[in-house]
């Protein structure tokens, strides 16, 4: 017995309509999870805004909000910061924002941090990354692999492969004296206390000398009132006051080399003090035999 052809057509049409309706419901459900613009704000004491986060084409997936063209701000007196990135994920439970691609942090005090990815913990007010970072402040440029610091970038720790390039103005010659400091890491920088601590295979290169050591503490001069922009806080300048090198210290000045366990370099009078069994090796360019009458 052959099946009724009209019944088969009915079943086919019913199934097609049911599938189309299901797809339309699924599409409607997905569209309800998408919004054109997304914004979120947090408030601190006395109802003052503490932070905000915004983005476009946000896809809400469970506890994670996916964002594009991310913009965020953290407000802390004069040290407010702004964050931007191509994309980002906002975790509603933890409050952590993961920023990805072309991440930039700028502060009111003039600092600019760039990296490929960054985690912003709003509750702890900490930013961190395992990627390469570059941090610029006036005539100082700091880079390294992996970083963690306060959101306002007042204190920063770089994990490894650190390089600091500075060009402080020489008040006597009115020229910028380029200085490069490198280390295997880590590096701890406190911009409020005007201090940077370099660890492991540290090297300082100045036009007139090179210093090697296991650890090095660099003390910077604080910015003078006349140097600060109205929006800046009292952050350090690029001018070095003192360098304290410790552990397997080696100082090279031209052809002369000094060894010690500790060396203190005073930038004001450009004097070097060596302690811990210091040794100095001096290479004379003149003919010693002639000097002794031989």
Order of alpha helices (4+ residues) and beta strands (2+ residues): alpha-beta-beta-beta-beta-beta-beta-beta-beta-beta-beta-beta-beta-beta-beta-beta-beta-beta-alpha
